[in-house]
Amino acid sequence: PIEYKLIKEDDKWKILSIRLLKPGNIQNAKENNRAEDLIEVTKTQLKAIQDRKLTEAYQDYSSQEFKEATSEEAFRDFIKRYPILSDYHVVSFHKPTIRNGVGTLSVILQSDQIAAYVKYYLIYEDQKWKI
């Protein structure tokens, strides 16, 4: 089995990623179709980032696809480059949706000086949602 992820750019569908699946790794997100679960995973990862537990934030909450595209070192660099991801005071979650096995969630992080809008994409992997 092969998994394709597509993205629409300029009114055209383009391949975002292709992944070969082992037969035992095919999972059905419909078994766990609660949008609230997307918020919980994201909230927990953000808390790990805020607590400076970056290995945990990367290893426990990132999908295999994310890990294949982004090393832990690159993840750490990204967190350093955007300090709002660890130094926010207010967080709000908006529009959690699950469509065709992909979860999306909008997050707003606010510090004293700035706010950031972050869009999360999640997939159901190893019997749980991963970023």
NURODREN-739178 format. One line per field, with one value per atom (N, C-alpha, C): x, y, z. Coordinates in steps of 0.05 Angstrom, whole numbers. Layout:
N
X = X / ...
Y = Y / ...
Z = Z / ...
This chain:
131
X = 17 / 0 / 17 / 7 / 21 / 2 / 13 / -3 / 7 / -11 / -5 / -18 / -4 / -16 / -14 / -36 / -38 / -43 / -35 / -40 / -49 / -68 / -78 / -63 / -49 / -35 / -43 / -50 / -58 / -79 / -99 / -122 / -114 / -90 / -82 / -73 / -80 / -71 / -42 / -25 / 3 / 9 / 28 / 36 / 53 / 45 / 60 / 80 / 70 / 88 / 77 / 95 / 88 / 102 / 87 / 99 / 90 / 109 / 102 / 94 / 72 / 62 / 67 / 74 / 74 / 45 / 37 / 8 / -3 / 13 / 4 / 2 / 12 / 11 / -12 / -30 / -53 / -73 / -80 / -97 / -121 / -142 / -167 / -173 / -172 / -177 / -206 / -224 / -252 / -257 / -239 / -241 / -239 / -226 / -221 / -226 / -251 / -259 / -267 / -255 / -262 / -243 / -254 / -237 / -224 / -236 / -224 / -197 / -194 / -168 / -145 / -151 / -131 / -121 / -139 / -132 / -114 / -122 / -107 / -78 / -74 / -47 / -30 / -42 / -28 / -22 / -41 / -37 / -14 / -13 / 7 / 35 / 36 / 62 / 71 / 53 / 61 / 70 / 58 / 67 / 95 / 101 / 128 / 148 / 141 / 158 / 162 / 141 / 143 / 160 / 159 / 175 / 203 / 210 / 237 / 243 / 223 / 226 / 224 / 243 / 242 / 244 / 260 / 261 / 234 / 221 / 194 / 174 / 176 / 157 / 161 / 185 / 191 / 184 / 195 / 192 / 163 / 149 / 123 / 100 / 102 / 79 / 82 / 105 / 110 / 104 / 92 / 86 / 112 / 111 / 134 / 142 / 121 / 126 / 141 / 133 / 147 / 176 / 180 / 207 / 225 / 213 / 229 / 237 / 220 / 225 / 241 / 240 / 252 / 267 / 292 / 308 / 301 / 309 / 304 / 321 / 344 / 361 / 347 / 335 / 321 / 296 / 283 / 260 / 269 / 291 / 301 / 308 / 321 / 328 / 303 / 282 / 257 / 245 / 245 / 235 / 251 / 277 / 295 / 289 / 284 / 280 / 253 / 234 / 207 / 201 / 212 / 209 / 180 / 162 / 134 / 123 / 135 / 126 / 131 / 150 / 155 / 150 / 148 / 145 / 119 / 97 / 71 / 56 / 37 / 21 / -7 / -17 / -45 / -44 / -60 / -63 / -92 / -100 / -128 / -129 / -148 / -151 / -176 / -174 / -197 / -200 / -225 / -232 / -219 / -221 / -211 / -229 / -218 / -233 / -218 / -233 / -221 / -235 / -219 / -230 / -211 / -223 / -207 / -182 / -185 / -163 / -142 / -146 / -126 / -140 / -128 / -138 / -124 / -140 / -128 / -137 / -121 / -126 / -111 / -125 / -113 / -107 / -84 / -76 / -65 / -74 / -63 / -48 / -23 / -5 / -1 / -2 / 1 / 21 / 40 / 58 / 51 / 68 / 63 / 65 / 84 / 89 / 77 / 75 / 66 / 46 / 34 / 16 / 24 / 20 / 26 / 3 / -2 / -22 / -8 / -15 / -1 / -22 / -18 / -36 / -23 / -37 / -28 / -43 / -28 / -39 / -31 / -51 / -46 / -57 / -43 / -52 / -55 / -71 / -75 / -55 / -37 / -15 / -9 / -4 / 1 / -21 / -46 / -70 / -73 / -60 / -64 / -58 / -67 / -62 / -34 / -21 / 7 / 8 / 26 / 29 / 47
Y = -24 / 0 / 25 / 46 / 71 / 93 / 111 / 134 / 159 / 173 / 199 / 221 / 243 / 267 / 288 / 302 / 323 / 350 / 371 / 398 / 414 / 431 / 447 / 474 / 479 / 504 / 515 / 540 / 554 / 538 / 529 / 514 / 488 / 477 / 451 / 434 / 408 / 389 / 381 / 381 / 373 / 353 / 336 / 315 / 328 / 326 / 336 / 314 / 289 / 268 / 241 / 222 / 194 / 177 / 157 / 139 / 111 / 92 / 64 / 54 / 40 / 30 / 0 / -9 / -37 / -45 / -68 / -76 / -73 / -77 / -74 / -46 / -27 / 1 / 17 / 5 / 19 / 22 / 47 / 52 / 69 / 66 / 79 / 100 / 125 / 147 / 148 / 134 / 135 / 122 / 104 / 92 / 113 / 135 / 156 / 183 / 189 / 212 / 236 / 240 / 263 / 286 / 308 / 332 / 342 / 337 / 345 / 332 / 308 / 294 / 309 / 323 / 339 / 361 / 374 / 395 / 384 / 361 / 349 / 342 / 331 / 324 / 350 / 369 / 394 / 409 / 410 / 423 / 409 / 383 / 368 / 372 / 373 / 379 / 407 / 426 / 454 / 457 / 442 / 442 / 431 / 409 / 398 / 418 / 432 / 453 / 475 / 484 / 505 / 496 / 471 / 460 / 453 / 460 / 455 / 425 / 408 / 379 / 374 / 384 / 383 / 355 / 338 / 310 / 297 / 300 / 289 / 301 / 327 / 341 / 330 / 324 / 314 / 284 / 268 / 239 / 229 / 240 / 230 / 240 / 263 / 276 / 280 / 274 / 278 / 252 / 255 / 232 / 221 / 197 / 186 / 202 / 212 / 228 / 254 / 267 / 291 / 284 / 262 / 255 / 249 / 237 / 231 / 257 / 278 / 303 / 323 / 319 / 339 / 324 / 329 / 317 / 330 / 317 / 329 / 355 / 355 / 380 / 403 / 397 / 417 / 427 / 408 / 415 / 435 / 428 / 445 / 473 / 474 / 500 / 516 / 503 / 516 / 528 / 514 / 524 / 548 / 547 / 569 / 594 / 589 / 611 / 625 / 611 / 622 / 619 / 637 / 634 / 636 / 646 / 647 / 619 / 599 / 571 / 561 / 573 / 565 / 587 / 612 / 635 / 649 / 635 / 647 / 647 / 664 / 665 / 656 / 659 / 652 / 635 / 613 / 596 / 591 / 592 / 585 / 567 / 549 / 529 / 534 / 532 / 539 / 519 / 514 / 498 / 471 / 454 / 427 / 411 / 400 / 384 / 359 / 339 / 314 / 308 / 307 / 301 / 282 / 261 / 241 / 232 / 228 / 218 / 238 / 263 / 284 / 304 / 309 / 329 / 356 / 377 / 404 / 419 / 438 / 453 / 480 / 502 / 528 / 535 / 546 / 553 / 582 / 597 / 625 / 626 / 633 / 637 / 666 / 675 / 704 / 707 / 725 / 733 / 762 / 775 / 803 / 821 / 814 / 832 / 823 / 797 / 787 / 765 / 759 / 736 / 721 / 695 / 679 / 660 / 656 / 638 / 614 / 590 / 565 / 546 / 534 / 514 / 486 / 468 / 441 / 422 / 402 / 380 / 354 / 337 / 312 / 288 / 266 / 240 / 220 / 200 / 179 / 157 / 153 / 135 / 121 / 95 / 80 / 83 / 83 / 85 / 112 / 133 / 160 / 181 / 205 / 227 / 238 / 243 / 254 / 277 / 296 / 320 / 316
Z = 0 / 0 / 0 / -13 / -15 / -5 / 11 / 21 / 7 / -6 / -18 / -2 / 3 / 15 / -6 / -10 / -31 / -18 / -32 / -24 / -49 / -44 / -67 / -68 / -90 / -94 / -121 / -121 / -146 / -161 / -146 / -157 / -170 / -163 / -174 / -151 / -152 / -132 / -138 / -117 / -120 / -98 / -103 / -84 / -62 / -37 / -15 / -5 / -4 / 4 / -6 / -8 / -15 / 5 / 15 / 35 / 30 / 30 / 28 / 56 / 58 / 83 / 85 / 109 / 115 / 120 / 111 / 114 / 142 / 163 / 190 / 199 / 184 / 192 / 182 / 167 / 156 / 179 / 185 / 208 / 199 / 214 / 208 / 228 / 220 / 238 / 247 / 233 / 240 / 267 / 276 / 302 / 324 / 318 / 338 / 325 / 321 / 304 / 321 / 344 / 360 / 356 / 347 / 342 / 368 / 391 / 416 / 421 / 410 / 413 / 399 / 378 / 364 / 382 / 396 / 415 / 438 / 448 / 470 / 463 / 439 / 430 / 426 / 413 / 408 / 434 / 452 / 478 / 494 / 493 / 507 / 495 / 468 / 456 / 462 / 461 / 467 / 496 / 515 / 543 / 545 / 530 / 531 / 520 / 499 / 488 / 508 / 521 / 541 / 565 / 572 / 594 / 585 / 560 / 549 / 547 / 544 / 540 / 510 / 495 / 466 / 454 / 467 / 457 / 460 / 482 / 486 / 466 / 463 / 444 / 416 / 408 / 382 / 380 / 398 / 396 / 400 / 420 / 429 / 412 / 400 / 387 / 357 / 346 / 317 / 302 / 279 / 262 / 250 / 240 / 227 / 202 / 188 / 164 / 172 / 194 / 203 / 210 / 224 / 232 / 208 / 187 / 163 / 149 / 151 / 137 / 154 / 181 / 199 / 221 / 223 / 245 / 271 / 293 / 319 / 322 / 310 / 311 / 296 / 273 / 258 / 273 / 287 / 304 / 326 / 339 / 361 / 350 / 327 / 314 / 308 / 299 / 292 / 318 / 340 / 365 / 375 / 371 / 379 / 362 / 336 / 317 / 323 / 334 / 340 / 369 / 386 / 415 / 425 / 409 / 416 / 422 / 409 / 413 / 442 / 456 / 483 / 504 / 495 / 513 / 509 / 509 / 506 / 533 / 537 / 562 / 557 / 533 / 527 / 502 / 502 / 479 / 474 / 449 / 443 / 418 / 418 / 397 / 381 / 355 / 338 / 315 / 307 / 283 / 282 / 303 / 300 / 281 / 260 / 241 / 233 / 226 / 215 / 189 / 168 / 141 / 127 / 117 / 102 / 117 / 143 / 159 / 167 / 160 / 167 / 186 / 208 / 227 / 223 / 225 / 224 / 248 / 257 / 281 / 279 / 284 / 285 / 314 / 319 / 346 / 346 / 366 / 369 / 395 / 393 / 417 / 421 / 446 / 452 / 475 / 471 / 493 / 499 / 515 / 522 / 498 / 479 / 456 / 430 / 425 / 399 / 401 / 379 / 376 / 351 / 351 / 328 / 322 / 296 / 286 / 276 / 286 / 278 / 268 / 245 / 234 / 238 / 251 / 255 / 237 / 227 / 212 / 227 / 231 / 246 / 231 / 236 / 225 / 247 / 243 / 263 / 257 / 277 / 273 / 300 / 299 / 324 / 344 / 335 / 352 / 366 / 356 / 367 / 347 / 352 / 334 / 338 / 315 / 316 / 297 / 304 / 288 / 264
